[in-house]
């Protein structure tokens, strides 16, 4: 469906808002999730007690269980010696080095996905700005660029909802006409459909003589860049790291941590539970962080702040369209953004 070139900005701003029932995540549910944690550099001593944004709350039950197991092994160590249930610590040293290297590869692979996702969303902002600028400067009737710019904004929001499997209805109703919103709600790949709609807008301007073929090609190149960005995000979201790779690492870490008390009880005595829990926290925490970063578009505390990125993109394009900026959302926790 093409956007009507004669549609005025006033018509768009007076569009009535509707609710869209979606079978997955609703906005109210999403608000209950944690948001991305952003903190300024802190004093080294204060960081020792940082809790928000850390994976420690999630790992605490497992570490407490390991602590109790280690205490039990120390308490009954004489019985274990009698049954020859202790291990030489040398293999743990060698195996720990190999496991640390293995974890490093896992963490690097996850961070590469996180950073690629961030670069794609940065490119989305830059390309959207270029398209909005061209809609004003290359078209003979820039006053009718608002429908095109609203489609650009809606593209970012629908891509965010597609990646998070959340409800795009409120954002679609707010940004698009009632007819366009109703049509878009029946589409599965909403960002891609909006690209086609913007292509129709460019074709309508070419037919009306508002732009020439060279300017149309310039629009088309940028729309192709948006398509590449959407495809890149979909590739990250739909292609996790191989499951067998994750399972192998997970099994190895926990078997290593469970047997470690038997190897250190003879040399460390009652200090063994503390040392074992500290070493286990290092390994298990790195694995947990890698799990969060593997899906950069999720809702974990260390995932990308897609809500904030969409709001920044919207305000940037509204400013290019000579419209007032949307007010900033109320500030809750000063250390987190969504």
Secondary structure, 3 states (H helix, E strand, C coil): CCCCCCCCHHHHHCCCCCCCCCCCECHHHHHCCCCEECCCCCCHHHHCCCCCCCCHHHHHHHHHHHHHHHHHHHHCHHHHHHCCCCCCCHHHHHHHHHHHHHHHHHHHHHHHHHHHHHHHHHHHHHHHHHHHHHHHHCCCCHHHCHHHHHHHHHHHHHHHHHHHCECCHHHHHHHCCHHHHHHHCCCCCHHHHHHHHHHHHHHHHHHCCCCCHHHHHHHHHHHHHHHHHHHHHHHHHHCCCCHHHHHHHHHHHHHHHHHHHHHHHHHHHHHHHHHHHHHHHHHHHHHHHHHHHHCCCCCCCCCCCHHHHHHHHHHHHHHHCCCCCCCCCCCCCCCEEC
